[in-house]
């Protein structure tokens, strides 16, 4: 799912003069319809928005709008405006007016980005059209997107005017993006919806790839692993070079206690997609659970690669601390535990692990230096 969003977003980021690798994309497990920018170059997208979207163009339109916010530095400017307004009695009207201006500016940026990447803005217009009538509802009944992105009629009118003028309005969404969208929604519905609802949505008579994908997940949650594996094996036979099907098979086996059998599918997934740190973490988890020292050593290498690629993943640091501890590398294990604690804001715990690590390293060694950095940063914080 993260790779799908990244594929949608990267062309828009580049068109806006932004480096895609500098922008962090976070999936929020929340059923409400929302997407927002926070903390500078951080884009948050709710699973509810993805699940309710009808096609890839709607998601791409929302990402284009949020990219407009990032490129214009709207988050920082909103904070500045709020500080200037202070405790004035007219704070709310002024703030609402300021937000509406920012939304209109982000819309203008969005359509420019969509045009410059040769994509239609129809999806964005459709998405906002769904929300258009919600402004008349009491706030508690509005979708969260409406509350965080004020919808003025002028915004909708501007976007519809753009559709009447853009040469890309009727350009279809790429088949690849549409296929990715169907699979993304299938995975989200498979894991997040009640099992019965997933099986009603993706009927057994539907032999599409997305349907089989969703049903494989649903049957595994029903503890019908045989049926789940039959479906996923069929998908692998059809598309043997698809890393995500191998990863799902590994996940289903691991979660059903067949740990050793999960390693092979995960290894295939990592071989096919070596730059995906989450796959390496999942493979390492299976290797650690075998209690085999050789597999544990291989897990350490995968986890080191994972934290290099994504140092903000607490699960990777936790797994690495366990694997290093089992390997007898207690100093490095303590450093990994400190990194894990830091990511959760547990400062005293991080200091404890860093101090413990320092006792196990020679002065000036890389491990000692990192432990000292953690202690110093926590003292300064």
C-alpha positions in Angstrom: 0.0 0.0 0.0 2.8 2.4 0.9 4.5 1.6 -2.5 1.2 2.3 -4.3 0.9 5.7 -2.6 4.5 6.5 -3.4 4.0 5.6 -7.0 1.1 7.9 -7.2 2.8 10.7 -5.3 6.4 10.7 -6.7 5.6 12.3 -10.1 3.6 15.0 -8.4 6.3 15.7 -5.8 8.9 16.0 -8.6 6.7 18.3 -10.6 6.4 20.5 -7.5 10.2 20.7 -7.2 10.2 18.4 -4.2 12.5 15.4 -3.6 10.2 12.4 -3.1 12.7 10.7 -0.7 12.4 13.8 1.6 8.7 13.4 2.1 7.4 10.9 4.6 4.1 9.3 3.8 2.1 7.8 6.8 -0.9 5.6 6.6 -3.4 6.3 9.4 -5.6 3.4 10.4 -8.8 5.5 10.7 -12.1 4.9 8.9 -12.9 8.6 8.4 -12.3 10.3 5.1 -9.1 12.4 5.6 -5.7 13.4 4.4 -3.5 16.1 5.7 0.0 17.6 5.9 1.7 18.1 9.3 5.2 18.8 10.6 6.6 20.1 7.3 7.1 17.4 4.7 4.9 14.7 6.2 1.8 13.5 4.4 -0.8 11.5 6.3 -3.6 9.5 4.5 -6.4 7.8 6.3 -7.2 4.2 5.3 -10.9 5.3 5.2 -10.1 7.7 2.3 -8.4 4.9 0.4 -11.1 2.4 1.0 -13.9 4.8 0.0 -12.2 6.1 -3.1 -13.7 4.8 -6.3 -10.6 4.9 -8.5 -7.0 5.9 -8.5 -7.7 9.3 -9.9 -9.5 10.4 -6.7 -6.5 9.4 -4.5 -4.1 11.1 -6.9 -6.2 14.3 -6.9 -6.1 14.4 -3.1 -2.3 13.8 -3.1 -1.9 16.6 -5.7 -3.8 19.0 -3.4 -1.8 18.0 -0.3 1.4 18.4 -2.4 0.3 22.0 -3.1 0.2 22.5 0.7 3.7 21.1 1.1 5.2 23.1 -1.7 3.7 26.3 -0.4 4.8 25.7 3.2 1.2 26.1 4.4 1.7 24.3 7.7 4.4 26.6 8.9 2.5 29.7 7.7 -0.7 28.6 9.4 1.2 28.3 12.7 2.6 31.8 12.1 -0.8 33.2 11.4 -2.3 31.6 14.5 0.5 33.1 16.6 -0.1 36.5 15.2 -3.8 36.3 15.8 -3.2 35.2 19.3 -6.2 35.4 21.6 -8.2 37.9 19.6 -12.0 37.7 19.7 -12.0 37.3 15.9 -9.6 34.3 15.9 -12.1 31.8 14.4 -13.4 34.0 11.5 -9.8 35.1 10.6 -8.5 31.6 10.8 -11.3 30.2 8.7 -10.7 32.8 6.1 -7.0 32.1 6.1 -7.6 28.3 5.7 -10.0 28.9 2.8 -7.3 31.0 1.1 -4.8 28.2 1.6 -7.2 25.6 0.3 -7.8 27.6 -2.9 -4.1 28.0 -3.3 -3.5 24.3 -2.9 -6.3 23.6 -5.5 -4.5 25.9 -8.0 -1.2 24.1 -7.3 -3.0 20.7 -7.7 -4.4 21.3 -11.1 -1.0 22.7 -12.3 0.7 19.6 -11.0 -1.8 17.3 -12.6 -1.5 19.1 -15.9 2.2 19.0 -15.8 2.2 15.2 -15.2 -0.4 14.7 -17.9 -3.2 13.6 -15.5 -6.8 14.6 -15.2 -8.2 16.6 -12.3 -11.5 14.9 -12.6 -10.8 12.7 -9.6 -10.2 15.7 -7.4 -13.4 17.3 -8.5 -15.3 14.1 -7.9 -13.9 13.7 -4.4 -14.7 17.3 -3.4 -18.1 17.0 -5.0 -19.0 14.1 -2.7 -18.2 16.4 0.3 -19.8 19.5 -1.1 -23.1 19.2 0.7 -21.5 18.3 4.0 -20.7 21.9 4.8 -24.4 22.3 5.5 -24.3 19.7 8.3 -23.5 20.3 11.9 -19.7 19.8 12.5 -20.1 16.6 14.4 -21.8 15.0 11.4 -19.3 16.2 8.8 -16.5 14.1 7.5 -13.2 15.1 9.0 -11.9 16.2 5.6 -14.5 18.9 5.5 -13.5 20.2 8.9 -9.8 20.3 8.1 -10.2 21.5 4.5 -12.9 24.2 4.3 -15.0 23.8 1.1 -16.0 27.1 -0.5 -18.3 27.0 -3.5 -15.7 29.0 -5.3 -13.2 26.2 -5.0 -15.6 23.7 -6.6 -16.4 26.2 -9.3 -12.7 26.9 -10.0 -12.0 23.2 -10.4 -14.9 22.6 -12.6 -13.8 25.5 -14.8 -10.4 23.9 -15.0 -12.0 20.6 -16.2 -13.7 22.5 -19.0 -10.3 23.9 -20.2 -7.7 21.3 -19.5 -6.4 19.2 -22.4 -6.0 16.3 -19.9 -9.6 16.2 -18.5 -10.6 13.1 -20.4 -7.3 11.3 -20.3 -7.8 7.9 -18.7 -5.9 6.8 -15.6 -3.1 4.4 -16.4 -4.0 0.7 -16.3 -1.2 0.1 -13.9 -2.4 2.7 -11.4 -6.0 1.3 -11.6 -4.7 -2.2 -11.0 -2.7 -1.0 -8.0 -5.7 0.8 -6.7 -7.9 -2.3 -6.9 -5.3 -4.3 -5.0 -4.7 -1.7 -2.4 -8.5 -1.5 -1.6 -8.7 -5.3 -1.6 -5.9 -5.6 1.0 -7.4 -2.9 3.2 -10.9 -4.4 3.1 -9.5 -7.9 3.6 -7.6 -6.9 6.8 -9.8 -4.1 8.2 -13.4 -5.0 7.4 -15.4 -7.7 9.2 -14.7 -11.0 7.5 -18.4 -11.5 6.5 -18.4 -8.1 4.9 -15.3 -8.8 2.9 -16.7 -12.0 1.6 -19.9 -10.3 0.6 -18.0 -7.6 -1.2 -15.6 -10.0 -3.0 -17.8 -12.9 -3.9 -16.5 -16.3 -4.7 -18.0 -16.0 -8.2 -15.7 -13.0 -8.8 -12.4 -14.5 -10.1 -10.6 -11.1 -10.5 -7.2 -10.7 -9.1 -8.4 -8.2 -6.4 -11.2 -10.5 -5.4 -9.0 -13.5 -4.9 -6.5 -11.3 -3.0 -9.1 -10.0 -0.6 -10.7 -13.5 -0.1 -7.3 -15.0 0.7 -6.8 -12.5 3.5 -10.4 -13.0 4.8 -10.1 -16.8 4.8 -6.9 -16.6 6.7 -8.6 -14.5 9.3 -11.4 -17.2 9.5 -8.6 -19.6 10.3 -9.2 -21.4 7.0 -5.6 -21.4 6.0 -6.0 -24.2 3.4 -8.5 -22.1 1.4 -6.4 -19.0 1.9 -3.2 -20.7 0.6 -5.1 -22.2 -2.3 -6.0 -18.7 -3.4 -2.6 -17.1 -2.9 -0.8 -20.0 -4.6 -3.1 -19.5 -7.6 -2.1 -15.8 -7.7 1.6 -16.7 -7.4 1.3 -19.2 -10.2 -0.3 -16.5 -12.3 2.2 -13.8 -11.4 5.3 -15.5 -10.0 7.4 -12.3 -10.0 5.0 -10.3 -7.9 6.7 -9.8 -4.5 3.5 -8.9 -2.7 1.8 -12.3 -3.2 4.9 -14.0 -1.9 4.9 -11.6 1.1 1.3 -12.3 1.8 1.9 -16.1 1.7 4.8 -15.6 4.2 2.5 -13.5 6.4 -0.3 -16.0 6.4 2.0 -18.9 7.3 3.8 -16.9 10.0 0.6 -15.8 11.6 -0.7 -19.3 11.7 2.3 -20.7 13.5 4.1 -22.2 10.4 7.2 -20.1 11.0 9.8 -22.1 9.2 7.6 -22.4 6.1 7.1 -18.6 6.0 10.8 -18.0 5.4 10.9 -19.2 1.8 8.1 -16.9 0.6 9.5 -14.0 2.4 13.0 -14.6 1.0 11.4 -14.6 -2.5 9.6 -11.3 -1.8 12.9 -9.7 -0.5 14.8 -11.0 -3.6 12.1 -9.5 -5.9 11.9 -6.2 -3.9 15.2 -5.7 -2.0 14.6 -2.0 -1.3 11.4 -2.6 0.8 12.5 -2.5 4.5 9.1 -3.8 5.7 9.6 -7.1 3.8 13.1 -7.5 5.4 11.6 -7.0 8.8 9.0 -9.6 8.2 11.5 -12.1 6.9 13.8 -11.4 9.9 10.9 -12.0 12.3 10.3 -15.4 10.8 14.1 -16.2 11.0 14.3 -15.1 14.6 11.4 -17.3 15.7 13.0 -20.5 14.3 15.5 -20.3 17.2 18.2 -21.4 14.7 21.5 -19.4 15.2 22.2 -19.4 11.5 18.8 -18.0 10.7 19.2 -15.5 13.5 22.5 -14.3 11.9 20.7 -13.8 8.6 18.0 -11.9 10.4 20.5 -9.4 11.8 21.7 -8.6 8.3 18.2 -8.0 7.0 17.4 -5.8 10.0 20.5 -3.8 9.7 19.5 -3.1 6.0 16.0 -2.2 7.2 17.0 0.3 9.8 19.5 1.9 7.3 16.6 2.4 4.8 14.0 3.4 7.4 15.5 4.4 10.8 12.1 5.5 12.0 10.6 2.0 12.1 10.4 1.0 15.8 9.5 -2.6 15.0 12.8 -3.0 13.1 14.8 -1.7 16.0 12.9 -4.0 18.4 13.6 -7.1 16.3 17.2 -6.1 15.9 17.7 -5.7 19.6 16.3 -9.3 20.1 18.4 -10.8 17.3 21.6 -9.1 18.5 20.9 -10.2 22.1 20.4 -13.8 21.0 23.7 -13.5 19.1 25.5 -12.4 22.2 26.1 -8.8 20.9 24.7 -7.3 24.1 26.2 -3.8 23.6 24.6 -3.4 20.2 21.4 -5.0 21.4 21.2 -2.3 24.1 21.8 0.5 21.5 19.0 -1.0 19.4 16.7 -1.0 22.5 17.6 2.6 23.1 16.7 3.5 19.5 13.4 1.7 19.9 12.6 3.5 23.1 13.5 6.9 21.5 11.0 6.4 18.8 8.2 6.0 21.3 9.4 9.0 23.4 10.4 6.8 26.3 13.4 9.0 27.3 14.3 7.4 30.7 14.2 4.0 29.1 16.4 5.1 26.2 18.9 6.6 28.7 18.9 3.3 30.7 19.7 1.2 27.6 22.3 3.7 26.3 24.1 3.7 29.7 24.0 -0.1 29.7 25.5 -0.2 26.2 28.4 2.2 27.1 29.7 -0.3 29.7 30.2 -2.9 26.9 32.1 -0.8 24.3 35.7 0.4 24.2 36.0 4.2 24.4 35.6 5.8 21.0 34.1 2.8 19.3 31.1 3.3 17.0 28.8 1.7 19.4 30.0 3.8 22.3 29.7 7.0 20.2 26.1 6.2 19.3 25.3 5.5 22.9 26.9 8.7 24.0 24.9 10.6 21.3 21.6 9.2 22.7 22.6 10.2 26.2 23.6 13.7 25.2 20.5 14.2 23.1 18.2 13.1 25.9 20.0 15.4 28.4 19.6 18.3 26.0 15.9 17.4 25.5 
